[in-house]
Amino acid sequence: MRYSGVAPDTVRLEAMGLITACYHRASGQTHLLMEPSPEIMAHLWGQTLTLSELCAALSAEFEVAADADSGGAFADTLAARLEELCAIGLVRAHGAEPDA
Amino acid sequence: MGWCARMGPNRMHELRVTIGPASFRVLSDWAAPIAAMERLYAAYPRPDVCDFTVRLEAPRPWRRWLRPQVRLDGDYMVADAAPLPLSHAILGAEMAMNLQMALGWRRHVLLHASAVERDGRVLLMTGLSGSGKSTLAAMLGESGDWRFMGDEFALLDTQSGHILPFPRMVSLKNEAIGVMEGLLPADRFGPLLRGTPKGDIRHVIPPNDAVAMMGQGGPPALLLYPRFGYTPEVRAMGAEENFIRLTQASTNYVALGEAAFGALTRLVRDTPVLAFDFNDGAEAMRRIEALWAEVSA
């Protein structure tokens, strides 16, 4: 599975303390995001990544081991957040992962 | 002469009134509620064209005279609202007018909040029903140092970020009635309405300056979440909780879309906020004065 972000001009993000408030122009809905969801969205803007690639990119930012291949906690967290972001239309999923 | 096809020529008791930026037409099967509201709203402008119409109608023809009951109707209503006795008709009219604002107003973000103004800047107070925000706004408005802007709704302008007044009748409930009866002359009060669905209710005419300046808003300078009945305490509130509670306090947040999102995030970002517990009105006013001095420094 590969993932891409929605265009930046389709959402409006405002940091609100511990959360990021996200206004989604396409749906008119407000979503309250906690890390790493805003970071996932930022990394997927303008590119399409696999979970492994996203995990590698974000692991440095969050100072955790890039453990996507071993099914570690960080990869599990990203997978869960990706599923949620896809469900509300803030991330798009594309087919099967080519190297799966 | 008021008349419309739906009401017919025999039901033409009517009041037109402007409150802040909104205007209302109240139509009634009975003369008495309109006469009472004419007195309460004597100082308010009378518009030619109204934003909303509300009606006080008898649910059955004989209920105009026989154990008279008032059914509320209007441009925006909720289904299955129970009729009220005629003695509670003023409350019914106020509830229906509030409902028009809550469900129909689109020009500003409508916040379930009270507001007072001082030196051109606004103290906003929001919270659940019974939090004391109405009583605090009424007491501050009568102190002479603050201008009462509203006890139920505050209107947030999406362009300027200013709070605009909606100074309708102050609706005192239960213990707050006695508190204000000790402060104000009798001619400022409407009739005491006992045993309403919200307990005892008594309306108060806002101070003269509240009505005279009801077109004039101001930037918010402090946002409080009062909570009555608790040991006096002031607590910090995180931006995330503040934002979530403000979206819950707005009746038209979803309808206004991104404009409301921008206005509320700006309010959260730019306005100091505190949770404010109190159990005595006079003591709370002193603490509010001290907090106001801090944000004004």
Interface residues (C-beta under 8 A of the other chain):
Chain A: R12 E14 A15 M16 G17 L18 I19 A21 Y23 R25 G28 T30 L32
Chain B: G238 A239 E240 E241 N242 F243 I244 T247 Y253 V254 G257 E258 F261 G262 T265 V268 R269
